[in-house]
């Protein structure tokens, strides 16, 4: 909703800037609307247009790279959950309580991080008291993983094979906890809001200059509206990609749902 609001406000501001520029230009004296003055304005605005286009492309590439990194890390995290479960399953019946806790953790994570999606079995497996209000960064979910870690460290295998499995499980759970905090820290927005605001101001200046360079007309107004809508959609895309687990374009829950299916087998 925040992304859509900012995009709508950008669209309105661009149109207002265009019509303001056109209104101011139409009221200027004829001596101040000479070809030389208009030419200088167009050259200056041309430089601003080039710079703004460059910044827009860099921002889009930056948030897309961050989104792809989060997507890859989420898939790796889900794979690590499956690997840990297989180790616990290989250890034997003593590890079943840890596997149950791990399953509940994955179910709670799916239910809280992607609340708009309906996933089978999540409601039954997730305790409502443990459902996160802030996605992956939830204290109750963290305690679930830490309790699994403590119980793995407390294992006392009596044969060589189980000793090796327990050792691998300790390494796996430690890696899992590190990846969890990597996801949590990377989830926060990396887009400087003042910089985005400055970019919108540049676009407003450009649209105001358009109003001083062209005559009024239905086709012109329609074209300006379409261009403003296109640029507003770019702003929306940048903001939406920056919020990786929310919005229209979000990291898929499929890796976690696949992990949950493996843990329930």
MOBELHU-V38822 format. One record per pair of residues at least 24 apart in sequence whose C-alpha atoms are under 7 Angstrom apart, sorted by sequence separation. I is the first residue (numbers start at 1). J is the second residue. D is the distance in whole Angstrom. If there is no record, write none. Layout:
I	J	D
I	J	D
This chain:
149	173	6
109	135	7
109	136	6
105	141	6
105	144	6
101	144	7
137	184	6
136	184	6
98	148	6
191	242	7
189	242	6
189	243	7
187	244	7
91	162	6
91	165	6
87	165	6
87	169	6
84	169	6
84	172	6
84	173	7
80	176	6
77	176	7
77	179	6
70	183	7
113	245	7
114	253	7
110	253	7
110	256	7
106	256	7
107	260	7
106	260	6
49	206	7
103	260	6
103	263	6
45	206	6
67	241	6
63	238	6
67	242	7
64	241	6
67	244	6
78	255	6
82	259	6
60	238	6
63	241	6
78	256	5
81	259	7
85	263	7
63	242	6
71	251	6
75	255	5
82	262	7
78	259	6
82	263	7
17	204	6
21	208	4
25	212	5
20	208	7
21	209	6
14	203	7
18	207	5
22	211	4
10	200	7
14	204	5
17	207	6
18	208	4
21	211	5
22	212	5
13	204	7
17	208	5
21	212	6
18	210	6
19	211	6
14	207	6
18	211	5
15	225	7
15	228	7
14	228	6
11	228	6
11	229	6
11	232	5
10	232	6
8	232	7
7	232	5
7	233	6
7	235	6
7	236	5
4	236	6
3	236	5
3	239	6
3	240	6
